[in-house]
């Protein structure tokens, strides 16, 4: 998966702005490349978990326009690795790209989570 600098900068800016709570949103991918980031709101308003809420419900249908949806959220200081809470609450995101940014270090990582199993996705 390719995350261009402009998209990465948007992820970092949103994560920093939402601290101390987790930021969350959608990354729209086409052919494995992130074309844009759409910030959401964390309905849980929590530093430990997120509930993605979007202002524009049409974004949930971006797959109809050929996009692959990836969920994004931030961790304040823990490594960019899915937590037990992330795995237990995977819901709609099971098997889809799952990006995590650690605010403290700026490290970004990507995964899929299926059947409780975490698999790394390569990022460039």
BELURKA-V585352 format. One line per field, one symbol per residue. ss: DSSP state (H for helix, E for strand, L for the rest). psi: psi as a letter, one per 20 degrees, with the letter a starting at -180 (. if undefined). burial: 1 if it has 16 or more other ideal C-beta (glycine too) atoms within 10 Angstrom, else 0. A space follows every 10 residues. Layout:
BEGIN
ss->???
psi->???
burial->???
END
This chain:
BEGIN
ss->LELLHHHHHH HHHHHHHHLL LLLEEEEEEE LLEEEEEEEL EELLLLLLLL LEELLLHHHH HHHHHLLEEE EEEEELLLLL LLLHHHHHLL HHHLLLLEEE EELLLLLEEE EEEELLEEEE ELLL
psi->ppoqhhgghh ggggghhipj rpqqappoqp kjpphrpoqa qnhilqiirq oppqhoihhi jhhhjjqppp qqrqqgiqqm pprhggghkh cijpiqpoqp poghijppqq rqopkipppq ppq.
burial->1010001101 1101100100 1111111110 0001001111 1101001011 0100000010 0100001111 1111110001 0100011001 0010011111 1110000111 1110000000 0000
END
